[in-house]
């Protein structure tokens, strides 16, 4: 494995402060192209849980895409029997997608990115 491949793997499997992985975020933002890339190249991320014990499949179920991303995730081996912190499996959110506030997740992620950009701009984060 080359250094670049190792770096890509680190990024693909990293987590933010809420435990969201790049696969979680690609689904939350509706970036199906990125989600498919991550599933294909880093299948170990398919059942990663965030702080709410939600997997990417939980968020895929909450998308209002007619279940498309949910089916893609299931085909990739996502486990439908993982229960989140509310005791609900991902399939529950197919029926009740509004119970996961995807818009709030998007806004929180954007705010965190702006904070990092601000810190980098003003030199508060070392780039060593």
C-alpha positions as CSV (number, residue, x, y, z in Angstrom):
1,X,0.0,0.0,0.0
2,X,1.4,3.4,-1.0
3,X,1.5,6.4,1.3
4,X,-1.2,8.0,-0.8
5,X,-3.4,4.9,-0.5
6,X,-2.8,4.9,3.3
7,X,-3.8,8.6,3.5
8,X,-6.9,8.0,1.5
9,X,-7.9,5.1,3.8
10,X,-7.3,7.3,6.9
11,X,-9.6,10.0,5.4
12,X,-12.2,7.5,4.3
13,X,-12.4,6.0,7.8
14,X,-12.0,9.2,9.9
15,X,-14.7,10.6,12.1
16,X,-15.8,14.1,13.1
17,X,-16.7,15.2,16.7
18,X,-20.2,13.5,16.3
19,X,-18.7,10.3,15.0
20,X,-19.8,10.9,11.4
21,X,-17.7,9.3,8.8
22,X,-17.3,10.5,5.2
23,X,-19.8,7.9,4.1
24,X,-22.3,9.2,6.7
25,X,-21.7,12.7,5.4
26,X,-21.9,11.8,1.7
27,X,-25.3,10.3,2.3
28,X,-26.5,13.2,4.4
29,X,-25.5,15.6,1.7
30,X,-27.0,13.4,-1.1
31,X,-23.6,12.9,-2.7
32,X,-24.4,9.4,-4.1
33,X,-21.3,9.4,-6.3
34,X,-19.0,9.9,-3.3
35,X,-21.0,7.3,-1.3
36,X,-20.7,4.7,-4.0
37,X,-16.9,5.4,-4.3
38,X,-16.5,4.9,-0.5
39,X,-18.6,1.8,-0.5
40,X,-16.7,0.3,-3.3
41,X,-13.2,1.2,-2.0
42,X,-13.8,1.1,1.8
43,X,-16.5,-1.4,2.5
44,X,-15.6,-1.6,6.1
45,X,-17.2,1.8,6.5
46,X,-20.7,0.5,5.6
47,X,-21.7,-0.3,9.2
48,X,-19.8,2.4,11.0
49,X,-21.8,3.9,13.8
50,X,-21.9,7.6,14.9
51,X,-22.5,8.9,18.4
52,X,-26.2,8.2,18.0
53,X,-25.4,4.6,17.1
54,X,-26.6,5.3,13.6
55,X,-25.0,3.8,10.6
56,X,-24.9,5.3,7.1
57,X,-27.9,3.0,6.4
58,X,-30.0,4.9,9.0
59,X,-29.3,8.2,7.1
60,X,-29.9,6.6,3.7
61,X,-33.3,5.5,4.9
62,X,-34.1,9.1,5.9
63,X,-33.3,10.4,2.4
64,X,-36.4,11.3,0.4
65,X,-35.1,9.4,-2.7
66,X,-37.6,6.6,-2.9
67,X,-35.3,4.3,-1.0
68,X,-32.7,4.3,-3.7
69,X,-29.6,4.9,-1.4
70,X,-31.1,2.5,1.2
71,X,-31.1,-0.2,-1.5
72,X,-27.6,0.6,-2.6
73,X,-26.4,0.3,1.0
74,X,-28.2,-3.0,1.6
75,X,-26.7,-4.4,-1.6
76,X,-23.3,-3.3,-0.3
77,X,-23.8,-5.4,2.8
78,X,-25.1,-2.8,5.3
79,X,-26.7,-4.5,8.3
80,X,-30.4,-3.6,8.7
81,X,-30.5,-5.1,12.2
82,X,-28.3,-2.4,13.9
83,X,-30.5,-0.3,16.3
84,X,-29.7,3.4,16.9
85,X,-29.8,5.1,20.3
86,X,-33.6,5.3,20.1
87,X,-33.8,1.5,19.6
88,X,-34.8,1.8,15.9
89,X,-33.4,-0.1,13.0
90,X,-32.6,1.8,9.8
91,X,-35.8,0.5,8.1
92,X,-37.9,2.5,10.5
93,X,-36.7,5.7,9.0
94,X,-37.9,4.6,5.5
95,X,-41.4,5.0,7.0
96,X,-40.6,8.1,9.2
97,X,-37.8,10.0,7.5
98,X,-38.6,13.2,9.2
99,X,-37.4,11.8,12.5
100,X,-33.8,12.3,11.4
101,X,-33.1,15.9,10.9
102,X,-30.8,15.8,7.9
103,X,-31.0,19.6,7.4
104,X,-29.7,20.2,10.9
105,X,-26.8,17.8,10.2
106,X,-26.0,19.6,7.0
107,X,-26.0,23.0,8.7
108,X,-23.8,21.8,11.6
109,X,-21.3,20.3,9.2
110,X,-21.1,23.5,7.2
111,X,-20.7,25.5,10.4
112,X,-17.8,23.3,11.5
113,X,-16.1,23.6,8.2
114,X,-16.4,27.4,8.3
115,X,-14.8,27.4,11.8
116,X,-11.9,25.3,10.5
117,X,-11.5,27.6,7.5
118,X,-11.5,30.6,9.8
119,X,-8.9,29.0,12.1
120,X,-6.6,28.1,9.2
121,X,-6.9,31.5,7.7
122,X,-5.9,33.2,11.0
123,X,-3.1,30.7,11.7
124,X,-4.7,29.0,14.7
125,X,-4.2,25.6,13.3
126,X,-0.7,24.4,12.6
127,X,-0.3,22.8,9.2
128,X,2.9,20.8,10.0
